[in-house]
C-alpha cells in the first residue's frame, strides 16, 4: 500500500507506505526536488537497513527517523511501515515550537533506533488507522487533518526517543534546547564552518558550556559532532556523485585536498579513492 497526498500550491507531499516489497528510498543523485523526512517502523523480525552505504541492525517493533538526505534500503521492505513528508508539506524548523524535534529526532547526526513497548505499539496502530482513513478522504480539510495527525506522530515519536535516549535527570528542556540548537546550526553550516568556537559564538555560549551539555546527551564532543557530519556528507558525495575528490574538498570547506584526504582516512580508515572504489566499512547498531 502506498498512499500519497500532494498540495499542488506548495509542492508538499505526505506519503504512507506499508507492505511494499520494493519500497526504496530515492537515491541521493536523483533526489533533487523531492526531499522527504522519514519515520520508518519495522513491524517484523530484526533485519538489516543499509544507510549511506553502511549496514545497521534494525530490530523488530522499532522506529527509526531518517533525514531527507539519507539514502537507505531495507533487507525486507514488506515489513516496513513508513511516513514520509517534505518541508513544503510540514516545515519542522518553522514549527519547532509545536513538535520540538529539530536537532534531536531529525538532524542530530546519530541514528535513533526507538524500541516500542506494547502500549506504544497500540497507540501507533491506532494513529496508523486514522492516517489511512484520512488519506482516502478527499475534501477541503484533508491537508489540515493530515498535518494535525503528522504533528501528533512526531510528538509521540519524540517523546519515545527522549525516554529511550535521555536519562530522566538530564531531561531538562533548557539544556536539551541548547543541544538541539547546536545540532541544527551544524546541519546548516557544516560545509563552511568546522570550529566549535563559531557555533558557540552564534549561541552566546562558551565551548566549555557546550561540551558540558553534550556530555549529558551524547557520547561525542561538539567537535566530534561537526567532524562526523562532514564525514557523512563526504561519504554521500563519494558514493552518489561523480564529483572529484578535489571538488568535494572545496565543497566541504577544506582548502587543501591532501588535508581533506588525511582527515577522511583518519575517520574512516580508507582514503577517499579507496572508499569510492571499494565498499564502505560496515557499521552495526
C-alpha positions as CSV (number, residue, x, y, z in Angstrom):
1,X,0.0,0.0,0.0
2,X,1.3,3.4,-1.0
3,X,-0.9,6.4,-0.2
4,X,0.0,10.0,-1.1
5,X,-1.5,13.4,-0.8
6,X,0.0,16.4,-2.6
7,X,-0.5,20.1,-2.1
8,X,-0.3,21.5,-5.6
9,X,0.1,25.1,-4.3
10,X,3.2,24.4,-2.2
11,X,4.6,21.2,-3.7
12,X,4.1,19.5,-0.4
13,X,3.8,15.7,-0.2
14,X,2.8,13.3,2.5
15,X,3.3,9.5,1.9
16,X,2.2,6.5,3.9
17,X,3.9,3.3,2.7
18,X,3.1,-0.2,4.1
19,X,3.8,-3.7,2.9
20,X,5.6,-2.7,-0.2
21,X,8.0,-5.3,-1.5
22,X,10.1,-2.8,-3.4
23,X,9.9,0.2,-1.1
24,X,13.1,2.0,-1.8
25,X,14.4,5.5,-1.0
26,X,15.2,7.8,-3.9
27,X,19.0,7.7,-4.5
28,X,21.0,10.7,-3.5
29,X,21.7,11.9,-7.0
30,X,18.1,11.5,-8.1
31,X,16.6,13.3,-5.0
32,X,16.9,16.8,-6.4
33,X,13.4,18.2,-5.7
34,X,11.6,15.7,-3.5
35,X,13.5,15.5,-0.2
36,X,11.5,13.5,2.3
37,X,11.9,13.2,6.1
38,X,11.0,9.6,7.0
39,X,9.8,7.8,10.1
40,X,10.2,4.0,9.5
41,X,8.6,1.3,11.6
42,X,9.9,-2.2,11.4
43,X,6.9,-4.3,12.2
44,X,8.5,-7.7,11.6
45,X,11.7,-9.5,12.8
46,X,15.1,-7.9,13.0
47,X,16.6,-7.0,9.7
48,X,19.4,-5.0,8.1
49,X,19.0,-1.5,6.9
50,X,21.7,0.0,4.7
51,X,22.1,3.7,5.3
52,X,24.5,5.7,3.1
53,X,26.5,2.5,2.3
54,X,26.7,1.1,5.9
55,X,24.7,-1.8,7.3
56,X,22.8,-1.4,10.6
57,X,20.7,-3.8,12.6
58,X,17.0,-2.6,12.6
59,X,15.3,-4.6,15.3
60,X,11.6,-5.6,15.2
61,X,9.0,-3.3,16.6
62,X,11.4,-0.4,16.4
63,X,11.1,3.1,14.9
64,X,13.8,4.9,13.0
65,X,13.7,8.6,12.0
66,X,15.7,9.4,8.8
67,X,16.8,12.7,7.4
68,X,15.8,13.9,3.9
69,X,19.3,13.5,2.5
70,X,19.9,9.9,3.7
71,X,19.9,7.1,1.2
72,X,18.6,3.8,2.6
73,X,17.4,0.3,1.6
74,X,15.8,-2.4,3.7
75,X,16.5,-6.1,3.8
76,X,12.8,-6.8,4.0
77,X,10.9,-3.7,2.9
78,X,7.5,-5.5,3.1
79,X,7.8,-5.4,6.9
80,X,8.2,-1.6,6.9
81,X,5.6,1.0,7.5
82,X,6.9,4.5,6.7
83,X,5.6,8.0,6.9
84,X,7.4,10.4,4.5
85,X,6.9,14.1,4.2
86,X,8.8,17.1,2.8
87,X,9.4,20.6,4.1
88,X,6.8,22.0,1.8
89,X,4.1,19.9,3.5
90,X,5.2,20.5,7.0
91,X,8.3,22.5,7.8
92,X,9.9,21.2,11.1
93,X,12.0,24.4,11.6
94,X,9.1,26.8,11.2
95,X,7.0,24.6,13.6
96,X,9.7,23.6,16.1
97,X,7.8,25.2,19.0
98,X,4.9,22.7,18.2
99,X,6.9,19.5,17.9
100,X,10.4,20.2,19.5
101,X,12.2,17.6,17.4
102,X,14.7,19.5,15.2
103,X,18.2,18.8,16.2
104,X,17.2,15.7,18.1
105,X,14.7,13.4,16.3
106,X,15.9,14.9,13.0
107,X,19.3,16.4,12.4
108,X,21.2,15.0,15.5
109,X,23.7,13.1,13.4
110,X,23.3,9.8,15.3
111,X,20.7,7.2,14.3
112,X,17.9,6.9,16.9
113,X,16.5,3.3,17.0
114,X,13.5,3.6,19.2
115,X,12.0,0.3,20.6
116,X,8.3,0.1,21.0
117,X,6.6,-1.5,24.1
118,X,3.1,-2.9,23.8
119,X,1.3,0.3,24.8
120,X,3.3,2.3,22.3
121,X,2.6,-0.2,19.5
122,X,-1.1,0.0,20.2
123,X,-1.1,3.8,20.1
124,X,0.9,3.8,16.8
125,X,-1.5,1.3,15.2
126,X,-4.5,3.5,16.1
127,X,-2.8,6.5,14.6
128,X,-1.9,4.5,11.5
129,X,-5.5,3.5,11.0
130,X,-6.6,7.2,11.3
131,X,-3.9,8.2,8.8
132,X,-5.1,5.6,6.4
133,X,-8.7,6.7,6.7
134,X,-7.9,10.4,6.2
135,X,-5.7,9.7,3.2
136,X,-8.7,8.1,1.5
137,X,-11.0,11.2,2.2
138,X,-10.6,13.9,-0.4
139,X,-12.2,17.1,0.9
140,X,-11.2,20.7,1.6
141,X,-9.9,20.0,5.1
142,X,-7.9,16.9,4.3
143,X,-4.5,18.6,4.4
144,X,-5.3,20.3,7.7
145,X,-6.3,16.9,9.2
146,X,-3.2,15.2,8.0
147,X,-0.9,17.9,9.3
148,X,-2.6,17.6,12.7
149,X,-2.0,13.8,12.6
150,X,1.6,14.2,11.4
151,X,2.3,16.6,14.3
152,X,0.8,14.0,16.7
153,X,3.0,11.3,15.2
154,X,6.2,13.5,15.5
155,X,5.4,14.5,19.1
156,X,4.7,10.9,20.0
157,X,8.0,9.6,18.5
158,X,10.0,12.5,20.0
159,X,8.6,11.6,23.5
160,X,9.5,7.9,23.0
161,X,13.0,8.9,21.8
162,X,13.6,11.1,24.8
163,X,12.5,8.4,27.2
164,X,14.9,5.9,25.4
165,X,17.9,8.1,24.9
166,X,17.9,10.8,27.6
167,X,18.2,9.9,31.3
168,X,15.4,11.4,33.4
169,X,17.8,13.6,35.4
170,X,19.1,15.1,32.1
171,X,15.7,15.6,30.5
172,X,15.7,19.4,31.1
173,X,14.1,21.5,28.4
174,X,16.6,24.4,28.5
175,X,19.7,22.2,28.2
176,X,18.1,20.0,25.6
177,X,17.1,23.0,23.6
178,X,20.8,24.1,23.5
179,X,21.8,20.7,22.4
180,X,19.2,20.7,19.7
181,X,20.1,24.2,18.5
182,X,23.8,23.2,18.2
183,X,22.9,20.2,16.0
184,X,20.6,22.4,13.8
185,X,23.3,25.0,13.4
186,X,25.8,22.4,12.4
187,X,23.4,21.0,9.9
188,X,23.0,24.4,8.3
189,X,26.7,25.4,8.4
190,X,29.0,22.4,8.5
191,X,30.2,22.8,4.9
192,X,31.8,26.1,5.7
193,X,32.3,26.2,9.5
194,X,34.3,23.4,11.2
195,X,35.1,25.2,14.5
196,X,33.2,24.8,17.8
197,X,34.0,28.4,18.5
198,X,31.9,29.5,15.6
199,X,28.8,27.7,16.8
200,X,29.5,28.8,20.4
201,X,29.6,32.4,19.3
202,X,26.2,32.1,17.5
203,X,24.7,30.7,20.6
204,X,26.4,33.1,23.1
205,X,27.8,30.1,24.9
206,X,31.4,29.1,25.7
207,X,32.8,26.0,24.1
208,X,33.2,24.5,27.6
209,X,29.5,25.0,28.3
210,X,28.6,23.2,25.1
211,X,30.9,20.4,26.0
212,X,29.3,20.0,29.4
213,X,25.8,19.9,27.9
214,X,26.8,17.4,25.3
215,X,28.2,15.1,27.9
216,X,24.6,14.7,29.2
217,X,23.1,13.7,25.8
218,X,25.8,12.3,23.6
219,X,29.0,10.3,23.7
220,X,30.5,12.7,21.2
221,X,32.0,16.1,21.9
222,X,30.8,19.1,19.9
223,X,33.9,18.9,17.7
224,X,33.3,15.2,17.0
225,X,29.7,16.0,16.0
226,X,30.9,18.5,13.4
227,X,33.5,16.1,12.1
228,X,31.0,13.2,11.9
229,X,28.6,15.4,9.9
230,X,31.4,16.2,7.5
231,X,32.3,12.5,7.1
232,X,28.7,11.6,6.4
233,X,28.4,14.2,3.6
234,X,31.8,13.1,2.2
235,X,30.6,9.5,2.0
236,X,27.4,10.5,0.2
237,X,29.3,12.7,-2.3
238,X,31.8,10.0,-3.0
239,X,29.1,7.3,-3.3
240,X,26.4,9.0,-5.2
241,X,28.0,11.7,-7.3
242,X,30.8,11.8,-9.8
243,X,32.5,14.8,-8.2
244,X,36.2,14.6,-8.0
245,X,38.0,14.5,-4.6
246,X,39.2,18.0,-5.3
247,X,35.7,19.3,-5.9
248,X,34.5,17.6,-2.7
249,X,37.3,19.0,-0.7
250,X,36.3,22.6,-1.6
251,X,32.6,21.9,-1.3
252,X,33.1,20.7,2.3
253,X,35.1,23.8,3.3
254,X,38.6,22.4,3.1
255,X,41.3,24.3,1.3
256,X,43.8,21.5,0.7
257,X,42.8,18.2,-0.9
258,X,45.7,16.4,0.8
259,X,44.5,17.6,4.2
260,X,40.9,16.5,3.4
261,X,42.2,13.1,2.3
262,X,44.1,12.7,5.6
263,X,41.0,13.9,7.6
264,X,38.8,11.3,5.8
265,X,41.2,8.4,6.3
266,X,41.7,9.3,9.9
267,X,37.9,8.9,10.5
268,X,37.1,6.0,8.1
269,X,40.4,4.0,7.8
270,X,40.1,4.5,4.0
271,X,41.3,7.2,1.6
272,X,38.5,8.8,-0.4
273,X,39.6,6.9,-3.5
274,X,39.6,3.6,-1.6
275,X,36.1,4.3,-0.3
276,X,34.8,5.2,-3.7
277,X,36.3,2.2,-5.5
278,X,35.6,-0.3,-2.8
279,X,33.0,-1.0,-0.1
280,X,32.1,1.1,2.9
281,X,33.2,-0.2,6.3
282,X,30.2,-2.0,7.8
283,X,28.6,-0.4,10.9
284,X,26.3,-2.4,13.2
285,X,23.9,-0.6,15.5
